[in-house]
Amino acid sequence: MFSSKKDKDTPPPPQANVPPAKRAARSSAPSIISADLVVNGTLTSTGDIQIDGRVEGDVHSAGLVIGDKAYIHGEVLAEEVTIRGRVHGSIRARKVLLCSTSHVEGNILHEAFAVETGAFFEGNCRHADNPLAEDAGKKTTEFKAAPAATSSSAPSAVSAMVSRPMASDPSRASIGAGLAAPAKS
């Protein structure tokens, strides 16, 4: 619009061959372990993996989706993990999502962690700034339970719950219900 005739007659300058920006070394399509496949050994990928079958071994990838019927028995190490199936072993990932159908038995070392209602998780979870670092993995296998703080003059709430017999009344059969109930004479 505001250019002169001289600008219209000259060809545009040649563009330098600049490769498109890479996506953190991930491939465009995920590798898929189908429902009828059983893998014995370690799976390693720089891209994404979707597991719908069974893996007896460790899984290392950039992104990992564990399907509803999938089962992994081993360590999971990934940038992002979405779990809908079963995992028996430790998980180290920057982002972990336990979906409502998931069943996880093992420790989780994470940067971000989310759990949907209905998910089953038995183990310890701990935040880490870099859960994928080599030294972070050594701590994952042996989380220590925090010692209960007790006073010598009064029993702790946990020991009071354990030492009191459960009442036969179903309304008092919940954890800690017997702590606040008045003593019967």
FIKOLZA-1660 file (N, C-alpha, C; in steps of 0.1 Angstrom, whole numbers, plus 5000, padded with zeros to 4 digits):
% residues 185
   i   px   py   pz ch aa at
   1 5008 4988 5000  A  M  N
   1 5000 5000 5000  A  M CA
   1 5009 5013 5000  A  M  C
   2 5019 5013 5009  A  F  N
   2 5027 5025 5009  A  F CA
   2 5041 5022 5002  A  F  C
   3 5042 5011 4995  A  S  N
   3 5055 5008 4989  A  S CA
   3 5056 5015 4975  A  S  C
   4 5068 5017 4971  A  S  N
   4 5070 5023 4958  A  S CA
   4 5070 5012 4947  A  S  C
   5 5070 5016 4935  A  K  N
   5 5070 5006 4924  A  K CA
   5 5083 4998 4924  A  K  C
   6 5094 5005 4929  A  K  N
   6 5107 4999 4929  A  K CA
   6 5107 4986 4938  A  K  C
   7 5100 4987 4950  A  D  N
   7 5099 4976 4959  A  D CA
   7 5091 4964 4953  A  D  C
   8 5081 4967 4945  A  K  N
   8 5073 4956 4939  A  K CA
   8 5081 4948 4929  A  K  C
   9 5090 4955 4922  A  D  N
   9 5097 4948 4911  A  D CA
   9 5109 4940 4916  A  D  C
  10 5114 4942 4928  A  T  N
  10 5125 4935 4934  A  T CA
  10 5120 4922 4940  A  T  C
  11 5126 4911 4938  A  P  N
  11 5122 4898 4944  A  P CA
  11 5125 4899 4959  A  P  C
  12 5117 4891 4967  A  P  N
  12 5120 4891 4982  A  P CA
  12 5133 4884 4984  A  P  C
  13 5140 4888 4996  A  P  N
  13 5153 4882 4999  A  P CA
  13 5151 4867 5001  A  P  C
  14 5161 4859 4998  A  P  N
  14 5160 4844 5000  A  P CA
  14 5159 4841 5015  A  P  C
  15 5150 4831 5018  A  Q  N
  15 5149 4827 5032  A  Q CA
  15 5160 4817 5036  A  Q  C
  16 5165 4818 5047  A  A  N
  16 5175 4809 5052  A  A CA
  16 5168 4796 5055  A  A  C
  17 5174 4784 5053  A  N  N
  17 5168 4771 5056  A  N CA
  17 5170 4769 5071  A  N  C
  18 5159 4773 5078  A  V  N
  18 5159 4771 5092  A  V CA
  18 5150 4759 5095  A  V  C
  19 5155 4749 5102  A  P  N
  19 5146 4737 5105  A  P CA
  19 5135 4741 5115  A  P  C
  20 5124 4735 5114  A  P  N
  20 5113 4738 5124  A  P CA
  20 5118 4734 5138  A  P  C
  21 5112 4741 5147  A  A  N
  21 5116 4739 5161  A  A CA
  21 5112 4725 5165  A  A  C
  22 5121 4718 5172  A  K  N
  22 5119 4704 5176  A  K CA
  22 5111 4704 5189  A  K  C
  23 5103 4693 5191  A  R  N
  23 5095 4691 5202  A  R CA
  23 5102 4682 5212  A  R  C
  24 5111 4687 5219  A  A  N
  24 5118 4679 5230  A  A CA
  24 5121 4665 5226  A  A  C
  25 5125 4662 5214  A  A  N
  25 5129 4649 5209  A  A CA
  25 5118 4639 5210  A  A  C
  26 5105 4643 5209  A  R  N
  26 5094 4633 5209  A  R CA
  26 5089 4631 5195  A  R  C
  27 5086 4618 5192  A  S  N
  27 5080 4615 5179  A  S CA
  27 5066 4619 5179  A  S  C
  28 5060 4620 5167  A  S  N
  28 5046 4625 5166  A  S CA
  28 5036 4614 5170  A  S  C
  29 5039 4602 5169  A  A  N
  29 5029 4591 5173  A  A CA
  29 5035 4583 5184  A  A  C
  30 5027 4579 5194  A  P  N
  30 5032 4571 5205  A  P CA
  30 5035 4557 5201  A  P  C
  31 5044 4550 5207  A  S  N
  31 5046 4536 5206  A  S CA
  31 5035 4529 5214  A  S  C
  32 5029 4519 5209  A  I  N
  32 5017 4513 5216  A  I CA
  32 5020 4498 5219  A  I  C
  33 5018 4494 5231  A  I  N
  33 5019 4480 5235  A  I CA
  33 5004 4476 5236  A  I  C
  34 5000 4468 5227  A  S  N
  34 4986 4464 5226  A  S CA
  34 4982 4455 5238  A  S  C
  35 4969 4453 5239  A  A  N
  35 4963 4445 5250  A  A CA
  35 4967 4431 5250  A  A  C
  36 4970 4425 5239  A  D  N
  36 4974 4411 5238  A  D CA
  36 4989 4409 5239  A  D  C
  37 4997 4419 5242  A  L  N
  37 5011 4418 5242  A  L CA
  37 5017 4418 5256  A  L  C
  38 5026 4409 5258  A  V  N
  38 5033 4408 5271  A  V CA
  38 5048 4410 5268  A  V  C
  39 5054 4420 5276  A  V  N
  39 5068 4424 5274  A  V CA
  39 5075 4420 5287  A  V  C
  40 5086 4412 5285  A  N  N
  40 5095 4409 5296  A  N CA
  40 5108 4417 5294  A  N  C
  41 5111 4427 5302  A  G  N
  41 5123 4435 5300  A  G CA
  41 5120 4450 5301  A  G  C
  42 5130 4458 5298  A  T  N
  42 5129 4472 5300  A  T CA
  42 5125 4478 5286  A  T  C
  43 5115 4488 5287  A  L  N
  43 5111 4496 5276  A  L CA
  43 5117 4509 5277  A  L  C
  44 5124 4514 5267  A  T  N
  44 5130 4528 5267  A  T CA
  44 5126 4535 5254  A  T  C
  45 5121 4547 5256  A  S  N
  45 5118 4555 5244  A  S CA
  45 5120 4570 5247  A  S  C
  46 5125 4577 5237  A  T  N
  46 5126 4592 5239  A  T CA
  46 5113 4599 5236  A  T  C
  47 5103 4591 5231  A  G  N
  47 5090 4596 5228  A  G CA
  47 5079 4591 5238  A  G  C
  48 5067 4591 5233  A  D  N
  48 5056 4587 5241  A  D CA
  48 5053 4572 5240  A  D  C
  49 5048 4566 5250  A  I  N
  49 5044 4552 5250  A  I CA
  49 5030 4551 5256  A  I  C
  50 5022 4543 5249  A  Q  N
  50 5009 4539 5254  A  Q CA
  50 5009 4524 5257  A  Q  C
  51 5006 4520 5269  A  I  N
  51 5006 4506 5273  A  I CA
  51 4992 4501 5276  A  I  C
  52 4988 4491 5268  A  D  N
  52 4975 4485 5271  A  D CA
  52 4976 4471 5274  A  D  C
  53 4988 4465 5273  A  G  N
  53 4991 4452 5277  A  G CA
  53 4998 4450 5290  A  G  C
  54 5007 4441 5291  A  R  N
  54 5014 4437 5303  A  R CA
  54 5029 4439 5301  A  R  C
  55 5036 4446 5311  A  V  N
  55 5050 4448 5311  A  V CA
  55 5056 4443 5324  A  V  C
  56 5065 4433 5323  A  E  N
  56 5073 4428 5334  A  E CA
  56 5087 4434 5333  A  E  C
  57 5088 4446 5338  A  G  N
  57 5101 4453 5337  A  G CA
  57 5099 4468 5338  A  G  C
  58 5110 4475 5336  A  D  N
  58 5110 4490 5338  A  D CA
  58 5105 4496 5325  A  D  C
  59 5099 4508 5327  A  V  N
  59 5095 4516 5315  A  V CA
  59 5101 4530 5317  A  V  C
  60 5108 4535 5307  A  H  N
  60 5114 4548 5307  A  H CA
  60 5110 4555 5294  A  H  C
  61 5103 4567 5295  A  S  N
  61 5099 4574 5283  A  S CA
  61 5096 4588 5286  A  S  C
  62 5093 4596 5276  A  A  N
  62 5090 4610 5278  A  A CA
  62 5076 4611 5283  A  A  C
  63 5066 4605 5277  A  G  N
  63 5053 4605 5281  A  G CA
  63 5048 4591 5282  A  G  C
  64 5039 4588 5291  A  L  N
  64 5035 4574 5293  A  L CA
  64 5020 4574 5297  A  L  C
  65 5012 4566 5289  A  V  N
  65 4998 4564 5292  A  V CA
  65 4996 4550 5295  A  V  C
  66 4991 4546 5307  A  I  N
  66 4989 4532 5311  A  I CA
  66 4973 4530 5310  A  I  C
  67 4969 4522 5301  A  G  N
  67 4955 4520 5298  A  G CA
  67 4948 4512 5309  A  G  C
  68 4934 4512 5308  A  D  N
  68 4926 4506 5318  A  D CA
  68 4929 4491 5322  A  D  C
  69 4932 4483 5312  A  K  N
  69 4935 4469 5313  A  K CA
  69 4950 4466 5315  A  K  C
  70 4959 4476 5314  A  A  N
  70 4973 4475 5314  A  A CA
  70 4978 4471 5328  A  A  C
  71 4990 4465 5328  A  Y  N
  71 4997 4461 5341  A  Y CA
  71 5012 4463 5339  A  Y  C
  72 5018 4470 5348  A  I  N
  72 5033 4472 5348  A  I CA
  72 5038 4467 5362  A  I  C
  73 5048 4458 5361  A  H  N
  73 5054 4453 5373  A  H CA
  73 5069 4457 5372  A  H  C
  74 5072 4469 5377  A  G  N
  74 5086 4475 5375  A  G CA
  74 5086 4490 5378  A  G  C
  75 5097 4496 5376  A  E  N
  75 5099 4510 5378  A  E CA
  75 5094 4518 5366  A  E  C
  76 5087 4529 5368  A  V  N
  76 5082 4538 5358  A  V CA
  76 5090 4551 5359  A  V  C
  77 5096 4556 5348  A  L  N
  77 5104 4568 5348  A  L CA
  77 5100 4576 5336  A  L  C
  78 5093 4587 5338  A  A  N
  78 5088 4595 5326  A  A CA
  78 5087 4610 5330  A  A  C
  79 5085 4618 5320  A  E  N
  79 5082 4632 5322  A  E CA
  79 5068 4633 5327  A  E  C
  80 5059 4627 5320  A  E  N
  80 5044 4628 5323  A  E CA
  80 5039 4613 5323  A  E  C
  81 5031 4610 5333  A  V  N
  81 5025 4597 5334  A  V CA
  81 5010 4598 5337  A  V  C
  82 5002 4591 5329  A  T  N
  82 4987 4590 5332  A  T CA
  82 4984 4576 5334  A  T  C
  83 4979 4572 5346  A  I  N
  83 4977 4558 5349  A  I CA
  83 4962 4556 5350  A  I  C
  84 4957 4547 5342  A  R  N
  84 4944 4542 5343  A  R CA
  84 4943 4527 5347  A  R  C
  85 4954 4520 5346  A  G  N
  85 4955 4506 5349  A  G CA
  85 4962 4504 5362  A  G  C
  86 4970 4492 5362  A  R  N
  86 4977 4488 5374  A  R CA
  86 4992 4490 5373  A  R  C
  87 4998 4495 5384  A  V  N
  87 5013 4496 5384  A  V CA
  87 5017 4490 5398  A  V  C
  88 5027 4481 5397  A  H  N
  88 5033 4476 5410  A  H CA
  88 5048 4479 5409  A  H  C
  89 5052 4490 5415  A  G  N
  89 5065 4494 5415  A  G CA
  89 5066 4509 5417  A  G  C
  90 5078 4514 5417  A  S  N
  90 5080 4529 5420  A  S CA
  90 5078 4537 5407  A  S  C
  91 5073 4549 5409  A  I  N
  91 5071 4558 5398  A  I CA
  91 5079 4571 5401  A  I  C
  92 5086 4575 5391  A  R  N
  92 5094 4588 5391  A  R CA
  92 5090 4596 5379  A  R  C
  93 5083 4608 5381  A  A  N
  93 5079 4616 5370  A  A CA
  93 5077 4630 5374  A  A  C
  94 5078 4639 5364  A  R  N
  94 5075 4653 5367  A  R CA
  94 5060 4655 5370  A  R  C
  95 5051 4649 5362  A  K  N
  95 5037 4650 5363  A  K CA
  95 5031 4636 5364  A  K  C
  96 5023 4633 5375  A  V  N
  96 5017 4620 5376  A  V CA
  96 5002 4623 5378  A  V  C
  97 4994 4615 5371  A  L  N
  97 4979 4616 5372  A  L CA
  97 4974 4602 5375  A  L  C
  98 4968 4599 5386  A  L  N
  98 4961 4587 5389  A  L CA
  98 4947 4588 5386  A  L  C
  99 4942 4582 5376  A  C  N
  99 4928 4583 5371  A  C CA
  99 4920 4574 5381  A  C  C
 100 4907 4575 5380  A  S  N
 100 4897 4568 5389  A  S CA
 100 4898 4553 5388  A  S  C
 101 4903 4548 5377  A  T  N
 101 4904 4533 5375  A  T CA
 101 4918 4528 5378  A  T  C
 102 4927 4536 5383  A  S  N
 102 4941 4532 5385  A  S CA
 102 4942 4524 5399  A  S  C
 103 4952 4516 5399  A  H  N
 103 4956 4508 5411  A  H CA
 103 4971 4508 5411  A  H  C
 104 4976 4516 5421  A  V  N
 104 4991 4517 5422  A  V CA
 104 4995 4512 5435  A  V  C
 105 5005 4503 5435  A  E  N
 105 5012 4499 5447  A  E CA
 105 5027 4502 5446  A  E  C
 106 5031 4512 5452  A  G  N
 106 5045 4516 5452  A  G CA
 106 5047 4530 5455  A  G  C
 107 5060 4535 5456  A  N  N
 107 5063 4548 5459  A  N CA
 107 5062 4557 5447  A  N  C
 108 5058 4570 5449  A  I  N
 108 5058 4580 5438  A  I CA
 108 5066 4592 5442  A  I  C
 109 5076 4595 5433  A  L  N
 109 5084 4607 5434  A  L CA
 109 5080 4616 5423  A  L  C
 110 5075 4628 5426  A  H  N
 110 5069 4637 5416  A  H CA
 110 5072 4651 5418  A  H  C
 111 5069 4659 5407  A  E  N
 111 5070 4673 5408  A  E CA
 111 5055 4678 5409  A  E  C
 112 5046 4672 5402  A  A  N
 112 5032 4676 5402  A  A CA
 112 5024 4662 5403  A  A  C
 113 5014 4662 5412  A  F  N
 113 5007 4649 5415  A  F CA
 113 4992 4652 5416  A  F  C
 114 4984 4644 5409  A  A  N
 114 4969 4646 5409  A  A CA
 114 4963 4632 5410  A  A  C
 115 4952 4631 5418  A  V  N
 115 4945 4619 5420  A  V CA
 115 4930 4621 5418  A  V  C
 116 4924 4613 5410  A  E  N
 116 4910 4614 5408  A  E CA
 116 4903 4605 5419  A  E  C
 117 4890 4609 5421  A  T  N
 117 4882 4601 5431  A  T CA
 117 4881 4587 5426  A  T  C
 118 4883 4577 5434  A  G  N
 118 4882 4563 5431  A  G CA
 118 4895 4556 5428  A  G  C
 119 4906 4564 5426  A  A  N
 119 4919 4558 5424  A  A CA
 119 4924 4551 5436  A  A  C
 120 4931 4540 5434  A  F  N
 120 4937 4532 5445  A  F CA
 120 4952 4535 5445  A  F  C
 121 4957 4539 5457  A  F  N
 121 4971 4541 5458  A  F CA
 121 4976 4536 5472  A  F  C
 122 4986 4527 5472  A  E  N
 122 4991 4522 5484  A  E CA
 122 5007 4524 5483  A  E  C
 123 5012 4533 5491  A  G  N
 123 5026 4536 5491  A  G CA
 123 5028 4550 5496  A  G  C
 124 5040 4555 5493  A  N  N
 124 5044 4568 5498  A  N CA
 124 5045 4577 5486  A  N  C
 125 5042 4590 5487  A  C  N
 125 5045 4599 5476  A  C CA
 125 5052 4611 5482  A  C  C
 126 5062 4616 5474  A  R  N
 126 5070 4627 5479  A  R CA
 126 5073 4636 5467  A  R  C
 127 5073 4649 5470  A  H  N
 127 5076 4659 5460  A  H CA
 127 5091 4660 5459  A  H  C
 128 5095 4663 5446  A  A  N
 128 5110 4665 5444  A  A CA
 128 5110 4676 5432  A  A  C
 129 5120 4684 5433  A  D  N
 129 5122 4694 5423  A  D CA
 129 5126 4688 5410  A  D  C
 130 5134 4677 5410  A  N  N
 130 5138 4670 5399  A  N CA
 130 5137 4655 5401  A  N  C
 131 5125 4649 5400  A  P  N
 131 5123 4635 5403  A  P CA
 131 5131 4626 5393  A  P  C
 132 5135 4631 5382  A  L  N
 132 5142 4622 5372  A  L CA
 132 5157 4622 5374  A  L  C
 133 5162 4629 5383  A  A  N
 133 5176 4629 5386  A  A CA
 133 5181 4616 5392  A  A  C
 134 5193 4612 5389  A  E  N
 134 5198 4599 5393  A  E CA
 134 5198 4597 5408  A  E  C
 135 5202 4607 5415  A  D  N
 135 5202 4607 5430  A  D CA
 135 5188 4606 5436  A  D  C
 136 5178 4611 5429  A  A  N
 136 5164 4611 5434  A  A CA
 136 5159 4597 5434  A  A  C
 137 5163 4589 5425  A  G  N
 137 5159 4575 5424  A  G CA
 137 5163 4566 5435  A  G  C
 138 5174 4569 5441  A  K  N
 138 5179 4561 5452  A  K CA
 138 5171 4563 5464  A  K  C
 139 5165 4575 5466  A  K  N
 139 5157 4577 5478  A  K CA
 139 5143 4572 5476  A  K  C
 140 5138 4569 5464  A  T  N
 140 5125 4565 5461  A  T CA
 140 5121 4551 5467  A  T  C
 141 5131 4542 5467  A  T  N
 141 5128 4529 5471  A  T CA
 141 5127 4527 5486  A  T  C
 142 5132 4537 5494  A  E  N
 142 5132 4536 5508  A  E CA
 142 5127 4548 5515  A  E  C
 143 5114 4552 5513  A  F  N
 143 5108 4563 5520  A  F CA
 143 5107 4558 5535  A  F  C
 144 5110 4567 5544  A  K  N
 144 5108 4564 5558  A  K CA
 144 5096 4570 5563  A  K  C
 145 5089 4562 5572  A  A  N
 145 5077 4568 5578  A  A CA
 145 5081 4578 5589  A  A  C
 146 5073 4588 5590  A  A  N
 146 5076 4599 5600  A  A CA
 146 5073 4593 5613  A  A  C
 147 5082 4595 5623  A  P  N
 147 5080 4590 5636  A  P CA
 147 5068 4597 5643  A  P  C
 148 5060 4590 5650  A  A  N
 148 5048 4596 5657  A  A CA
 148 5053 4604 5669  A  A  C
 149 5048 4616 5670  A  A  N
 149 5052 4625 5681  A  A CA
 149 5044 4621 5693  A  A  C
 150 5050 4617 5703  A  T  N
 150 5042 4613 5715  A  T CA
 150 5047 4620 5727  A  T  C
 151 5039 4622 5737  A  S  N
 151 5042 4628 5749  A  S CA
 151 5042 4618 5760  A  S  C
 152 5051 4619 5770  A  S  N
 152 5052 4608 5780  A  S CA
 152 5040 4609 5789  A  S  C
 153 5033 4620 5790  A  S  N
 153 5022 4621 5799  A  S CA
 153 5008 4617 5793  A  S  C
 154 5007 4617 5779  A  A  N
 154 4995 4613 5773  A  A CA
 154 4998 4605 5761  A  A  C
 155 4990 4594 5759  A  P  N
 155 4992 4586 5747  A  P CA
 155 4988 4593 5734  A  P  C
 156 4995 4589 5723  A  S  N
 156 4992 4596 5711  A  S CA
 156 4978 4591 5706  A  S  C
 157 4973 4599 5697  A  A  N
 157 4959 4596 5691  A  A CA
 157 4959 4583 5684  A  A  C
 158 4971 4580 5677  A  V  N
 158 4971 4567 5670  A  V CA
 158 4971 4555 5680  A  V  C
 159 4979 4556 5690  A  S  N
 159 4980 4545 5700  A  S CA
 159 4967 4544 5707  A  S  C
 160 4960 4555 5710  A  A  N
 160 4947 4554 5716  A  A CA
 160 4937 4547 5708  A  A  C
 161 4937 4550 5694  A  M  N
 161 4928 4543 5685  A  M CA
 161 4931 4528 5685  A  M  C
 162 4944 4525 5685  A  V  N
 162 4947 4511 5683  A  V CA
 162 4944 4503 5696  A  V  C
 163 4947 4509 5707  A  S  N
 163 4945 4502 5720  A  S CA
 163 4931 4500 5724  A  S  C
 164 4922 4509 5720  A  R  N
 164 4908 4508 5724  A  R CA
 164 4901 4497 5715  A  R  C
 165 4893 4489 5721  A  P  N
 165 4885 4479 5713  A  P CA
 165 4874 4487 5706  A  P  C
 166 4871 4482 5694  A  M  N
 166 4860 4488 5687  A  M CA
 166 4847 4485 5693  A  M  C
 167 4838 4495 5693  A  A  N
 167 4825 4493 5700  A  A CA
 167 4816 4484 5691  A  A  C
 168 4807 4478 5697  A  S  N
 168 4797 4470 5689  A  S CA
 168 4787 4478 5682  A  S  C
 169 4786 4491 5686  A  D  N
 169 4776 4500 5680  A  D CA
 169 4782 4504 5666  A  D  C
 170 4776 4502 5655  A  P  N
 170 4781 4505 5642  A  P CA
 170 4784 4520 5640  A  P  C
 171 4777 4529 5647  A  S  N
 171 4779 4543 5645  A  S CA
 171 4792 4547 5651  A  S  C
 172 4798 4539 5660  A  R  N
 172 4811 4543 5666  A  R CA
 172 4822 4534 5659  A  R  C
 173 4820 4528 5648  A  A  N
 173 4830 4519 5643  A  A CA
 173 4839 4526 5632  A  A  C
 174 4839 4539 5632  A  S  N
 174 4848 4546 5623  A  S CA
 174 4861 4549 5630  A  S  C
 175 4871 4552 5623  A  I  N
 175 4884 4555 5628  A  I CA
 175 4883 4568 5637  A  I  C
 176 4888 4567 5649  A  G  N
 176 4888 4578 5658  A  G CA
 176 4875 4581 5665  A  G  C
 177 4864 4573 5662  A  A  N
 177 4851 4576 5668  A  A CA
 177 4851 4574 5683  A  A  C
 178 4859 4564 5687  A  G  N
 178 4859 4561 5702  A  G CA
 178 4867 4571 5710  A  G  C
 179 4874 4580 5704  A  L  N
 179 4883 4590 5711  A  L CA
 179 4874 4600 5718  A  L  C
 180 4864 4605 5712  A  A  N
 180 4856 4616 5718  A  A CA
 180 4844 4611 5725  A  A  C
 181 4841 4599 5725  A  A  N
 181 4829 4593 5732  A  A CA
 181 4831 4593 5747  A  A  C
 182 4820 4597 5754  A  P  N
 182 4821 4596 5769  A  P CA
 182 4823 4582 5774  A  P  C
 183 4830 4580 5785  A  A  N
 183 4832 4567 5791  A  A CA
 183 4819 4562 5797  A  A  C
 184 4815 4549 5795  A  K  N
 184 4803 4544 5801  A  K CA
 184 4807 4539 5815  A  K  C
 185 4798 4541 5824  A  S  N
 185 4800 4536 5838  A  S CA
 185 4793 4523 5841  A  S  C
% end
